């Protein structure tokens, strides 16, 4: 990603199976990549990687549809109340 310098990168479950140190390394690479001239979509089921990144937008998917969008506070809301609150 850092070598190819794409305008858009999509990372799907990049943090899956990583320990805490590896998540920090991946987050550091993401921060090095992200500039005003590119975009990055991170798909994850866990908030661990988001703790190390500046997040512009959060989109929550349920059954293949975006059911809620917002800022980084949305990650905290899901952490506190879970995804079940989105179904109501």
Backbone torsions as a table, in degrees:
resi	resn	phi	psi	omega
1	UNK	NA	-45.5	-179.8
2	UNK	-68.7	-29.9	-179.3
3	UNK	-79.8	-44.6	-175.6
4	UNK	-77.3	-25.6	179.1
5	UNK	51.2	56.3	178.1
6	UNK	-70.5	158.9	175.8
7	UNK	-75.3	-26.7	178.7
8	UNK	-137.4	131.3	174.9
9	UNK	-125.6	140.7	176.8
10	UNK	-120.3	120.8	178.4
11	UNK	-109.5	114.8	-177.4
12	UNK	-104.5	111.4	177.9
13	UNK	55.7	38.4	-179.2
14	UNK	-59.9	-28.7	-177.4
15	UNK	-89.6	-0.3	-178.2
16	UNK	-64.6	125.0	176.9
17	UNK	79.4	4.0	-179.2
18	UNK	-90.2	145.0	173.5
19	UNK	-81.0	175.7	-174.6
20	UNK	-57.7	-43.0	-179.2
21	UNK	-65.6	-41.0	180.0
22	UNK	-66.8	-36.5	177.1
23	UNK	-61.9	-40.9	177.6
24	UNK	-63.2	-39.1	179.2
25	UNK	-65.4	-45.1	178.4
26	UNK	-62.3	-44.8	179.6
27	UNK	-60.9	-38.6	177.7
28	UNK	-62.7	-42.4	177.2
29	UNK	-63.9	-39.6	177.6
30	UNK	-62.7	-43.9	179.5
31	UNK	-63.9	-36.9	177.5
32	UNK	-66.5	-35.3	-177.9
33	UNK	-73.4	-45.3	-169.5
34	UNK	-71.8	120.6	177.2
35	UNK	-132.1	-176.2	176.6
36	UNK	-70.9	-9.8	-174.7
37	UNK	-105.6	5.1	179.0
38	UNK	-146.3	172.7	-179.4
39	UNK	-134.6	158.0	-177.2
40	UNK	-142.8	131.2	174.5
41	UNK	-112.2	125.6	177.8
42	UNK	-114.3	121.0	177.3
43	UNK	-101.4	123.0	-178.2
44	UNK	-152.6	157.1	173.9
45	UNK	-103.9	-5.3	-175.5
46	UNK	-125.7	149.1	-177.3
47	UNK	-89.2	-2.0	-173.4
48	UNK	-55.7	-45.7	-178.7
49	UNK	-69.1	-31.3	-178.7
50	UNK	-67.7	-20.5	178.6
51	UNK	-67.5	-18.3	-176.3
52	UNK	-108.4	5.3	-174.8
53	UNK	-125.5	154.0	168.2
54	UNK	-85.4	120.5	-175.6
55	UNK	-107.3	130.5	178.2
56	UNK	-89.5	-46.6	-175.7
57	UNK	-138.9	148.0	174.7
58	UNK	-127.4	132.4	175.5
59	UNK	-125.0	127.4	179.3
60	UNK	-103.0	128.7	179.9
61	UNK	-106.1	139.3	175.4
62	UNK	-136.9	121.2	-178.8
63	UNK	53.6	41.7	174.6
64	UNK	81.1	5.7	179.7
65	UNK	-123.2	146.5	172.8
66	UNK	-74.8	117.5	-177.6
67	UNK	-104.2	-16.0	178.7
68	UNK	-160.6	142.0	177.2
69	UNK	-132.8	152.7	178.7
70	UNK	179.7	-161.9	179.5
71	UNK	-94.2	-166.4	-176.7
72	UNK	-61.0	-21.9	178.3
73	UNK	-63.4	-21.9	178.5
74	UNK	-65.6	-33.1	176.3
75	UNK	-63.1	-44.6	179.2
76	UNK	-63.9	-38.2	179.1
77	UNK	-62.2	-44.0	179.3
78	UNK	-66.5	-40.1	178.4
79	UNK	-60.6	-39.5	-177.2
80	UNK	-78.5	-42.7	-172.3
81	UNK	-110.0	-12.6	-179.9
82	UNK	82.0	175.4	-179.5
83	UNK	-77.8	-19.7	-176.2
84	UNK	-58.9	-30.9	-179.3
85	UNK	-67.9	-18.4	179.3
86	UNK	-75.1	-22.4	-175.8
87	UNK	-78.5	-18.0	-177.8
88	UNK	-88.7	NA	NA
